[in-house]
Amino acid sequence: GKDSFDEVISPIERGYHLTKISSHRKGNNVRAITGLTKDSGSITVTVTYTKNGKIIPIDKNDNPITGADQPIFPTDPTDPTKVDSGNIPDLSDKGYHPLDKNVKPGDPVDPDSEDPSKDITVKYVKSGTISVKYHDNTEDKDIDGYGKNASGDEDDPFNYDPATDLAKLAGKGYVLDGKVPEIPAKFTDGAQEVIINLKHGTTTVTSNNPGKPGEPVDPKNPEGPKYPNGTELDQVKRTGTQTIHYVGAGDKTPADNKQTFVFTREITFDDVTGKIISVTPWNVQSHTFGNVDTPVIPGYHADKAVAGGATVTPDDLNKVITVTYAPDGGSGDNPGSNGGGDQGTTPTPDDQPDTTLPSDNNTDKDVEKDKQDKPKKVKKARKIIKTRITKQEHIGNAEKAEPLAEQEHNDQTVASPVKNEANEPQLPQTGEANTSVIGLLGMLVAGFAAILGFESSRSRKHKN
C-alpha cells in the first residue's frame, strides 16, 4: 500500500475562484500527506470554488438592460483565489453610454474586494442626439453654419432658440417657408432631427419704386440684399413723347405742343442671389398719339393742316414733328403771289372758269366770240373779287384766332391714344368753316354773272 499522497496544486478555474480547502491546506493547495498505515483509513479533502461576480449594466431605473452583455470578472491566472478587474461594456449599439461621464466603455472596473463573487452594477443611460438644420427649399440644400447639433443623456434638457439664426438668415434674404417646427426640450433615447424650411425672398421693383443698383434694399441692413443691375428706373419706366414744334412765324409762333405717354413694367429679383428672375411685359407694346390741328396765324400759312399721330415704343420714345409757317405775301392785283413762290397749302379760292350766260338772240358762235372778245377789265374785276375774298378770309381767321398766350399747349401725359379734333370741320391750314367759303363762292359767281350780263347787253346794242 501507499503510505503518502503528494501535494495537490489547486487549478485555475475560469470564472471561478478558490474559496476553501477543507483540510491539509497549504496556501492555495492541498499539502502532501505522509505516514499513512494500513489503519489510517480514508482521507477526504474538499476544495471549494465560488463563481466570480459579473458586471451588470442597468438603466436609470436600476433595471438590467435587456440584451446587454454581462461579462464575468476573470480569475487571476496566477492565483486561483483572486479575481481580476473587468471592463466596462460598450452598449452604444443599443443607444446607451455609462452615466458616469468620467468613464467610458473599455475602462476597467474592479470586483468587490471582500467578496469577488458579488455582481457589480454599472448604470447606463440612453444617448440621444438632436440636430437642428436650416434647409434652402429654393435650391434644395442645407444652409451650413446655422442650427445646432448636440448629444445628451436621456431626459437631459436641450436649449436652442432659432430666433437668432432666423434673424441672421432674414438679413441675407431668406424667408420662412412655412412655420417653425417645435424644438425638443430634452433628449430622448434616439436621434431627433428638426428641419426649418426657408426659401429665397424676392423684391419687385416698379415705376414707383425703382431699384438703385449696388445700394441695399433695406437701408437699415447695409450688409443685406442689394439691388442688382437692370433694376434702375429706366428699366421699369420709360416716357414716350410727341412734340409738335412750330417754326417760322416769328414772335407769333405757337409754343410746342407736347404729349407724353408712360410705359411701365415690373422686375423681380432674388434677394439671396441677386439674380433677376422675372420681367413683366410693358403695359403696352406701342402707343399712337392723337392729331392736333395746326393753329391759324393771320398773314401766315403752314405746311401742315394737322400734325401728330406719331407712334412710340419703349425702345423708340421721342418723336418730333415740325410745322413750318411762311408769310402769305402778295400785293396789287395778284394777292396770291409772294414773289413767284408757291402759296403752300394755304387755301385760297381757285380762279373760276369763264361763265357763259346764253340768251335768245345769241348763237353758239356769238357766245364763243363773246368769250374771246371779253375785255380785260372783266378779268381784272374777277381778280379784284378774288382779292377781296382773300382779304375777307384773313379777317375771318384773325377774328377766330385765339391770343397766342391761350394757344400755348401745356405738356400732357396720356395713358391711351388721344386724337385732338376740332369741334367743327375746318378747311386745311385756315380754320375757316365750310359755310364761309360757300358764301364767298356765291358772291364770286354773282359778280361774274353781273359783269357778263353787262358785256352781253352792250354787244347786242352795238350790233343793232
C-alpha positions as CSV (number, residue, x, y, z in Angstrom):
1,G,0.0,0.0,0.0
2,K,0.8,3.6,-0.4
3,D,1.9,5.4,2.7
4,S,1.7,9.0,1.4
5,F,0.0,11.5,-1.1
6,D,1.8,14.2,-3.0
7,E,0.8,17.8,-2.7
8,V,-2.2,18.7,-4.8
9,I,-2.0,22.0,-6.7
10,S,-5.3,23.9,-6.9
11,P,-6.1,24.6,-10.5
12,I,-7.2,27.9,-12.0
13,E,-10.8,27.7,-13.0
14,R,-12.1,30.3,-15.5
15,G,-14.9,32.3,-14.0
16,Y,-14.3,30.8,-10.5
17,H,-12.1,31.5,-7.6
18,L,-10.9,29.2,-4.8
19,T,-12.6,30.0,-1.5
20,K,-12.0,27.0,0.8
21,I,-9.8,23.9,1.3
22,S,-11.4,21.6,4.0
23,S,-8.1,20.2,5.4
24,H,-4.5,19.7,4.8
25,R,-4.3,23.1,3.3
26,K,-1.1,24.6,2.4
27,G,-1.6,28.0,0.9
28,N,-3.9,27.6,-2.0
29,N,-3.1,23.9,-2.4
30,V,-3.6,20.6,-0.5
31,R,-0.4,19.7,1.1
32,A,1.3,16.3,0.9
33,I,0.1,13.6,3.3
34,T,2.6,11.2,4.6
35,G,2.9,8.4,7.3
36,L,-0.1,6.5,6.2
37,T,-0.6,3.0,7.6
38,K,-3.0,0.3,6.9
39,D,-5.0,1.6,9.7
40,S,-5.1,5.2,8.6
41,G,-8.3,4.9,6.7
42,S,-9.7,7.2,4.0
43,I,-8.7,10.9,3.9
44,T,-11.0,13.3,2.1
45,V,-10.1,16.9,1.3
46,T,-12.7,19.2,-0.2
47,V,-11.5,22.2,-2.3
48,T,-14.4,24.7,-2.9
49,Y,-14.6,27.2,-5.8
50,T,-17.1,30.0,-6.0
51,K,-18.3,31.6,-9.2
52,N,-16.9,35.0,-9.9
53,G,-19.1,38.1,-9.9
54,K,-20.4,39.8,-13.1
55,I,-20.6,43.3,-14.4
56,I,-24.3,44.0,-14.9
57,P,-25.4,47.1,-16.9
58,I,-28.5,48.7,-15.5
59,D,-30.7,51.6,-16.8
60,K,-31.5,54.8,-14.9
61,N,-34.3,52.9,-13.1
62,D,-31.8,50.2,-11.9
63,N,-33.3,47.6,-14.2
64,P,-30.9,45.3,-16.0
65,I,-30.7,46.4,-19.6
66,T,-32.3,43.8,-21.7
67,G,-30.0,42.1,-24.1
68,A,-26.9,43.7,-22.7
69,D,-23.8,41.6,-22.2
70,Q,-23.0,40.8,-18.5
71,P,-19.3,39.9,-18.5
72,I,-17.8,37.7,-15.7
73,F,-14.9,39.0,-13.8
74,P,-11.8,37.0,-14.8
75,T,-9.8,34.8,-12.4
76,D,-6.3,35.8,-11.7
77,P,-4.2,33.4,-13.8
78,T,-1.6,33.2,-11.1
79,D,-3.8,32.9,-8.0
80,P,-7.0,30.8,-8.0
81,T,-8.3,32.7,-5.0
82,K,-8.2,36.1,-6.7
83,V,-10.5,37.8,-9.3
84,D,-9.1,40.3,-11.7
85,S,-10.8,43.6,-12.9
86,G,-13.2,43.5,-15.8
87,N,-14.1,46.1,-18.5
88,I,-17.0,48.5,-18.9
89,P,-19.2,47.0,-21.7
90,D,-19.8,49.1,-24.8
91,L,-23.6,49.4,-25.3
92,S,-23.5,52.2,-27.9
93,D,-25.2,49.9,-30.4
94,K,-28.2,49.9,-28.1
95,G,-28.0,53.7,-27.6
96,Y,-26.5,53.6,-24.1
97,H,-23.5,55.1,-22.6
98,P,-22.2,55.0,-18.9
99,L,-24.0,57.5,-16.7
100,D,-20.7,58.4,-15.1
101,K,-19.2,60.8,-17.7
102,N,-15.7,60.1,-16.2
103,V,-15.7,56.5,-17.5
104,K,-16.2,55.2,-21.0
105,P,-16.6,51.7,-22.5
106,G,-13.5,49.6,-22.1
107,D,-12.4,51.2,-18.9
108,P,-11.6,48.7,-16.0
109,V,-14.0,48.0,-13.2
110,D,-12.9,46.2,-10.0
111,P,-14.7,43.3,-8.4
112,D,-15.8,43.5,-4.8
113,S,-12.7,43.5,-2.7
114,E,-14.3,41.4,0.1
115,D,-16.4,39.1,-2.0
116,P,-15.4,38.7,-5.6
117,S,-18.4,36.7,-6.2
118,K,-20.7,39.7,-5.9
119,D,-22.0,41.3,-9.0
120,I,-21.0,44.8,-9.8
121,T,-23.6,47.1,-11.5
122,V,-22.8,49.9,-13.9
123,K,-25.5,52.4,-14.6
124,Y,-26.1,53.4,-18.2
125,V,-28.3,55.9,-19.8
126,K,-29.6,56.3,-23.3
127,S,-27.6,58.6,-25.5
128,G,-29.7,60.9,-27.6
129,T,-28.9,63.4,-30.3
130,I,-30.7,66.4,-31.5
131,S,-29.9,68.1,-34.8
132,V,-31.5,71.4,-35.9
133,K,-30.9,72.3,-39.6
134,Y,-32.0,75.1,-41.9
135,H,-32.9,73.9,-45.4
136,D,-33.0,76.1,-48.5
137,N,-36.1,74.9,-50.4
138,T,-35.3,77.2,-53.4
139,E,-32.0,75.5,-54.1
140,D,-32.8,72.2,-52.2
141,K,-29.8,72.3,-50.0
142,D,-28.9,72.7,-46.3
143,I,-27.6,76.1,-45.2
144,D,-24.3,75.5,-43.5
145,G,-23.2,77.4,-40.4
146,Y,-26.6,77.7,-38.8
147,G,-28.6,75.5,-36.4
148,K,-27.3,73.2,-33.7
149,N,-26.1,69.6,-33.3
150,A,-25.8,68.1,-29.8
151,S,-25.9,64.8,-27.9
152,G,-27.0,64.2,-24.4
153,D,-28.4,61.8,-21.8
154,E,-31.9,60.8,-21.9
155,D,-34.1,63.4,-20.4
156,D,-31.3,65.9,-20.2
157,P,-32.5,69.4,-21.3
158,F,-31.8,70.8,-24.8
159,N,-31.7,74.5,-25.2
160,Y,-31.9,76.2,-28.6
161,D,-33.7,79.3,-29.7
162,P,-33.9,79.7,-33.5
163,A,-34.8,83.4,-33.4
164,T,-31.2,84.4,-33.6
165,D,-30.3,82.4,-36.6
166,L,-33.6,83.2,-38.3
167,A,-32.8,86.9,-37.9
168,K,-29.3,86.5,-39.4
169,L,-30.7,84.5,-42.4
170,A,-33.5,87.0,-42.9
171,G,-30.8,89.6,-43.2
172,K,-29.3,87.6,-46.1
173,G,-32.6,87.5,-48.0
174,Y,-34.2,84.2,-46.7
175,V,-37.8,84.0,-45.6
176,L,-39.6,81.2,-43.8
177,D,-41.3,78.6,-46.0
178,G,-44.0,77.5,-43.6
179,K,-44.0,77.5,-39.8
180,V,-41.1,77.0,-37.4
181,P,-41.3,73.4,-36.1
182,E,-41.3,72.6,-32.4
183,I,-37.8,72.4,-30.9
184,P,-37.3,69.5,-28.5
185,A,-36.9,70.5,-24.8
186,K,-34.9,67.4,-23.9
187,F,-33.0,64.5,-25.3
188,T,-34.7,61.1,-25.8
189,D,-33.3,57.6,-26.3
190,G,-32.7,58.2,-30.0
191,A,-31.8,60.7,-32.7
192,Q,-34.1,63.7,-33.2
193,E,-33.8,65.9,-36.3
194,V,-35.5,69.3,-36.7
195,I,-35.6,71.0,-40.2
196,I,-36.5,74.6,-40.5
197,N,-37.5,75.3,-44.1
198,L,-36.6,78.6,-45.8
199,K,-36.8,80.0,-49.3
200,H,-35.3,82.9,-51.1
201,G,-37.1,86.2,-50.6
202,T,-37.8,88.3,-53.6
203,T,-38.1,92.0,-54.3
204,T,-40.1,93.6,-57.1
205,V,-39.2,97.0,-58.5
206,T,-41.9,99.2,-60.1
207,S,-42.1,102.6,-61.7
208,N,-43.0,104.0,-58.3
209,N,-40.2,102.0,-56.5
210,P,-37.3,101.6,-58.9
211,G,-34.0,100.0,-57.9
212,K,-30.7,101.6,-57.2
213,P,-28.1,99.1,-58.3
214,G,-25.5,98.5,-55.7
215,E,-27.5,100.0,-52.9
216,P,-29.1,97.9,-50.1
217,V,-32.8,97.2,-50.4
218,D,-33.2,97.9,-46.7
219,P,-31.0,100.9,-45.8
220,K,-31.1,99.7,-42.2
221,N,-29.4,96.5,-43.3
222,P,-26.4,97.6,-45.4
223,E,-25.0,94.1,-45.5
224,G,-28.3,92.6,-46.7
225,P,-29.7,92.2,-50.3
226,K,-28.7,94.8,-52.8
227,Y,-30.4,96.0,-56.0
228,P,-28.8,94.3,-59.0
229,N,-28.0,96.0,-62.3
230,G,-31.0,96.1,-64.6
231,T,-33.5,97.3,-61.9
232,E,-32.9,101.0,-62.3
233,L,-35.8,103.5,-63.2
234,D,-35.1,103.3,-66.9
235,Q,-35.8,99.6,-66.9
236,V,-39.3,99.9,-65.3
237,K,-40.5,103.3,-66.6
238,R,-40.0,105.0,-69.9
239,T,-41.7,108.1,-71.1
240,G,-42.6,108.5,-74.8
241,T,-43.2,112.0,-76.2
242,Q,-44.7,113.5,-79.3
243,T,-43.5,117.1,-79.8
244,I,-45.1,119.2,-82.4
245,H,-42.6,122.0,-83.0
246,Y,-43.8,125.2,-84.7
247,V,-41.4,127.5,-86.5
248,G,-41.4,130.4,-89.0
249,A,-44.0,132.9,-87.6
250,G,-41.6,135.0,-85.5
251,D,-43.0,136.0,-82.2
252,K,-46.4,134.7,-83.3
253,T,-45.0,131.2,-83.5
254,P,-47.1,128.9,-81.2
255,A,-45.5,127.1,-78.3
256,D,-44.6,123.5,-78.9
257,N,-47.4,121.0,-78.3
258,K,-46.0,118.2,-76.3
259,Q,-47.8,115.0,-75.3
260,T,-46.4,112.2,-73.2
261,F,-47.1,108.5,-72.6
262,V,-45.6,106.4,-69.8
263,F,-44.6,102.8,-70.4
264,T,-44.3,100.7,-67.2
265,R,-43.4,97.2,-66.2
266,E,-42.2,95.3,-63.1
267,I,-38.9,93.4,-62.5
268,T,-38.5,90.8,-59.7
269,F,-35.1,89.6,-58.4
270,D,-33.9,87.0,-55.9
271,D,-32.8,88.6,-52.6
272,V,-30.3,85.8,-51.9
273,T,-28.6,85.5,-55.2
274,G,-29.3,89.0,-56.6
275,K,-30.4,87.4,-59.9
276,I,-33.4,88.8,-61.9
277,I,-36.0,86.1,-62.0
278,S,-38.9,87.7,-63.9
279,V,-39.7,90.7,-66.0
280,T,-43.3,91.5,-67.0
281,P,-44.1,92.8,-70.4
282,W,-44.5,96.6,-70.8
283,N,-48.1,97.8,-70.1
284,V,-48.5,98.3,-73.9
285,Q,-46.1,97.5,-76.8
286,S,-46.7,100.8,-78.5
287,H,-48.7,104.0,-78.3
288,T,-50.1,106.2,-81.0
289,F,-50.7,109.9,-80.2
290,G,-53.7,111.9,-81.5
291,N,-53.6,114.5,-84.2
292,V,-53.5,118.3,-83.4
293,D,-55.0,120.9,-85.7
294,T,-52.4,123.5,-86.7
295,P,-53.1,126.9,-85.1
296,V,-54.2,129.7,-87.6
297,I,-51.9,132.7,-87.6
298,P,-53.2,135.7,-89.7
299,G,-50.8,136.5,-92.5
300,Y,-49.1,133.1,-92.4
301,H,-49.7,129.7,-93.9
302,A,-48.4,126.4,-92.7
303,D,-47.1,123.3,-94.4
304,K,-49.4,121.0,-92.4
305,A,-53.0,121.5,-91.6
306,V,-52.9,118.7,-89.0
307,A,-49.9,117.3,-87.2
308,G,-49.3,114.3,-84.9
309,G,-50.3,110.7,-85.0
310,A,-46.8,109.6,-84.1
311,T,-46.2,106.1,-82.7
312,V,-43.8,105.5,-79.9
313,T,-42.5,102.2,-78.3
314,P,-40.4,101.5,-75.2
315,D,-37.3,101.4,-77.5
316,D,-38.2,104.4,-79.7
317,L,-39.5,107.0,-77.3
318,N,-39.2,110.5,-78.8
319,K,-40.9,111.8,-81.9
320,V,-40.6,115.4,-83.1
321,I,-42.9,116.8,-85.9
322,T,-42.0,120.2,-87.3
323,V,-44.8,122.5,-88.6
324,T,-43.3,125.4,-90.6
325,Y,-45.1,128.7,-91.2
326,A,-44.4,131.1,-94.1
327,P,-45.8,134.6,-94.7
328,D,-48.7,134.7,-97.1
329,G,-47.1,137.6,-99.1
330,G,-48.8,139.1,-102.3
331,S,-49.6,142.7,-103.5
332,G,-51.6,144.7,-106.0
333,D,-53.7,142.8,-108.5
334,N,-52.0,139.5,-107.7
335,P,-52.6,138.9,-104.0
336,G,-51.8,135.2,-104.3
337,S,-48.2,135.8,-105.3
338,N,-45.2,136.2,-103.0
339,G,-42.5,136.8,-105.5
340,G,-43.4,133.9,-107.7
341,G,-43.4,131.4,-104.8
342,D,-46.0,128.8,-104.1
343,Q,-48.6,129.7,-101.5
344,G,-48.1,126.3,-99.9
345,T,-51.2,124.7,-98.6
346,T,-53.0,127.8,-97.5
347,P,-56.4,127.5,-99.2
348,T,-57.5,130.3,-101.5
349,P,-60.4,130.2,-104.0
350,D,-59.2,128.9,-107.3
351,D,-59.7,131.2,-110.3
352,Q,-63.3,130.5,-111.6
353,P,-63.8,129.5,-115.2
354,D,-65.3,131.9,-117.6
355,T,-69.0,131.8,-117.4
356,T,-71.3,131.9,-120.4
357,L,-74.8,133.2,-119.9
358,P,-76.9,132.2,-123.1
359,S,-79.8,134.4,-124.3
360,D,-82.5,134.0,-127.0
361,N,-80.6,136.2,-129.5
362,N,-77.2,134.6,-129.0
363,T,-75.9,131.8,-131.1
364,D,-73.1,129.4,-130.1
365,K,-70.8,131.3,-132.4
366,D,-71.8,134.6,-130.7
367,V,-71.1,133.0,-127.3
368,E,-67.6,131.8,-128.3
369,K,-66.8,135.2,-129.8
370,D,-68.1,136.8,-126.7
371,K,-65.6,134.8,-124.7
372,Q,-62.8,135.7,-127.0
373,D,-63.6,139.4,-127.1
374,K,-64.2,139.8,-123.3
375,P,-62.5,143.0,-122.2
376,K,-59.5,142.7,-119.9
377,K,-61.3,144.7,-117.3
378,V,-63.7,141.8,-116.8
379,K,-60.8,139.6,-115.9
380,K,-59.4,142.3,-113.7
381,A,-62.8,142.6,-112.0
382,R,-62.7,138.9,-111.3
383,K,-59.3,139.2,-109.8
384,I,-60.4,142.1,-107.6
385,I,-63.3,140.0,-106.3
386,K,-60.8,137.2,-105.6
387,T,-58.6,139.7,-103.7
388,R,-61.5,140.8,-101.6
389,I,-62.4,137.3,-100.8
390,T,-58.8,136.5,-99.8
391,K,-58.8,139.6,-97.5
392,Q,-62.1,138.6,-96.0
393,E,-60.6,135.2,-95.3
394,H,-57.7,136.8,-93.4
395,I,-60.1,139.0,-91.5
396,G,-62.3,136.0,-90.6
397,N,-59.2,134.0,-89.5
398,A,-57.9,136.8,-87.4
399,E,-61.3,137.1,-85.6
400,K,-61.3,133.4,-84.9
401,A,-57.6,133.1,-83.8
402,E,-57.1,133.0,-80.1
403,P,-54.5,135.1,-78.4
404,L,-51.1,133.4,-78.5
405,A,-51.0,133.0,-74.8
406,E,-54.1,130.9,-75.0
407,Q,-52.8,128.8,-77.9
408,E,-49.8,127.5,-75.9
409,H,-50.1,123.8,-75.1
410,N,-49.2,122.5,-71.8
411,D,-47.4,119.2,-71.6
412,Q,-49.9,116.4,-71.3
413,T,-49.5,112.8,-70.1
414,V,-51.8,110.4,-71.8
415,A,-52.5,106.8,-70.9
416,S,-54.1,105.9,-74.2
417,P,-54.2,107.3,-77.8
418,V,-56.0,110.6,-77.8
419,K,-56.8,112.4,-81.1
420,N,-57.2,116.1,-80.8
421,E,-60.0,117.1,-83.1
422,A,-61.7,120.5,-83.8
423,N,-65.3,120.8,-82.7
424,E,-66.3,121.9,-86.3
425,P,-64.8,120.6,-89.6
426,Q,-62.3,123.2,-90.8
427,L,-60.6,123.9,-94.1
428,P,-56.9,122.8,-94.1
429,Q,-54.5,125.3,-92.6
430,T,-57.0,128.1,-92.1
431,G,-59.6,127.0,-89.6
432,E,-62.4,128.5,-91.8
433,A,-65.7,126.7,-91.7
434,N,-67.0,125.3,-95.0
435,T,-70.1,127.7,-94.8
436,S,-67.9,130.8,-95.0
437,V,-66.2,129.6,-98.2
438,I,-69.5,128.6,-99.8
439,G,-70.9,132.1,-99.1
440,L,-67.8,133.7,-100.7
441,L,-68.0,131.5,-103.8
442,G,-71.7,132.6,-104.2
443,M,-70.6,136.2,-104.2
444,L,-68.0,135.4,-106.8
445,V,-70.5,133.7,-109.1
446,A,-73.0,136.6,-108.7
447,G,-70.3,139.1,-109.6
448,F,-69.3,137.2,-112.7
449,A,-72.9,136.9,-113.8
450,A,-73.4,140.6,-113.5
451,I,-70.3,141.5,-115.4
452,L,-71.0,139.1,-118.2
453,G,-74.6,140.3,-118.5
454,F,-73.5,143.8,-118.8
455,E,-71.0,143.0,-121.6
456,S,-73.5,140.9,-123.5
457,S,-76.1,143.7,-123.4
458,R,-73.6,146.2,-124.7
459,S,-72.6,143.9,-127.6
460,R,-76.2,143.5,-128.7
461,K,-76.7,147.2,-128.7
462,H,-73.6,147.7,-130.8
463,K,-74.8,145.3,-133.4
464,N,-78.2,146.9,-133.6
